[in-house]
């Protein structure tokens, strides 16, 4: 083997190691993002259920207030209303985070697919001679 062949083999081996490392990192991040995505979806569903329950309780409380407008009941109604507003705000924040995670997952998935098709490394891009 001459020097040119050895340099080509070395570059090819380096690219293969970079590609393998990039794929491993992508797989690890992709798995973590998908796991977090699934958990975030569960939290989102729980938040929606909580919001519905709070809406139902608010309606029931309004009916009670019509019958007996006591100052203590009014204070509790204000607290429940405040909690409801905070839950709704948190729900909107969670949905925003979910959309961001979905975009990151799409970018990671698209980057992995693009790099596999193009034969490039996510970390180093295409590499020439070292």
C-alpha positions in Angstrom: 0.0 0.0 0.0 1.3 3.5 -0.8 0.9 6.7 1.2 -2.1 7.9 -0.8 -4.0 4.6 -0.1 -3.2 4.8 3.6 -4.4 8.4 3.8 -7.7 7.5 2.1 -8.2 4.5 4.4 -7.5 6.7 7.4 -10.0 9.4 6.3 -12.6 6.7 5.6 -12.1 5.2 9.0 -12.3 8.7 10.6 -15.5 9.4 8.8 -17.0 6.1 9.8 -16.2 6.8 13.5 -17.7 10.3 13.2 -20.8 8.9 11.5 -21.1 6.2 14.2 -20.7 8.7 17.0 -23.2 11.1 15.3 -25.8 8.3 14.9 -25.3 7.2 18.6 -25.8 10.8 19.8 -28.8 11.2 17.5 -30.3 7.9 18.7 -29.8 8.9 22.4 -31.2 12.3 22.0 -34.1 11.1 19.8 -35.0 8.5 22.4 -34.9 11.0 25.2 -37.0 13.5 23.3 -39.5 10.9 22.3 -39.7 9.7 26.0 -40.1 13.3 27.2 -42.7 13.9 24.4 -44.8 11.0 25.6 -44.6 12.2 29.2 -45.4 15.7 28.2 -48.4 14.5 26.3 -49.6 12.7 29.4 -49.2 15.8 31.5 -51.1 17.8 28.8 -54.0 15.3 29.0 -54.0 15.6 32.9 -54.0 19.4 32.6 -57.0 19.3 30.3 -58.8 16.9 32.7 -58.0 19.2 35.6 -59.2 22.3 33.7 -62.5 20.5 32.9 -62.9 19.5 36.6 -62.2 23.0 37.7 -64.7 24.4 35.2 -67.3 21.9 36.6 -66.5 22.9 40.1 -66.7 26.6 39.3 -70.2 26.1 37.8 -71.3 24.2 40.9 -69.9 26.9 43.1 -71.7 29.6 41.2 -75.0 27.7 41.8 -74.2 27.5 45.5 -73.3 31.2 45.6 -76.7 32.0 44.1 -78.4 30.3 47.0 -76.2 31.5 49.9 -73.9 34.4 49.3 -71.8 34.1 52.4 -68.5 36.1 52.6 -66.5 32.9 53.4 -68.0 31.2 50.3 -67.0 34.3 48.3 -63.4 34.0 49.4 -63.3 30.4 48.5 -64.8 31.1 45.2 -62.1 33.7 44.5 -59.4 31.2 45.4 -60.9 28.5 43.2 -61.1 31.0 40.3 -57.5 32.0 40.9 -56.4 28.4 40.8 -58.4 27.8 37.7 -56.7 30.8 36.0 -53.2 29.5 37.0 -54.0 26.0 35.7 -55.2 27.4 32.4 -52.0 29.5 32.2 -49.9 26.5 33.0 -51.8 24.5 30.4 -50.9 27.0 27.7 -47.3 27.0 28.8 -47.2 23.2 28.6 -48.7 23.3 25.1 -46.1 25.8 24.0 -43.3 23.5 25.4 -44.9 20.5 23.6 -44.8 22.4 20.3 -41.1 23.2 20.8 -40.3 19.6 21.7 -42.1 18.4 18.6 -40.1 20.9 16.4 -36.8 19.7 18.0 -37.8 16.1 17.4 -38.6 16.9 13.8 -35.2 18.6 13.4 -33.3 15.7 15.0 -35.2 13.2 12.9 -34.8 15.1 9.7 -31.1 15.7 10.4 -30.4 12.0 11.0 -32.3 11.0 7.8 -30.6 13.7 5.7 -27.1 12.8 7.0 -27.7 9.1 6.4 -28.8 9.8 2.8 -26.0 12.3 2.1 -23.3 10.2 3.9 -22.3 13.1 6.1 -21.7 13.4 9.8 -24.0 15.4 12.1 -21.0 16.6 14.0 -18.4 17.2 11.4 -20.3 17.5 8.1 -18.5 16.1 5.1 -14.8 15.7 5.6 -12.0 15.8 3.2 -8.4 14.7 3.7 -7.1 15.2 7.2 
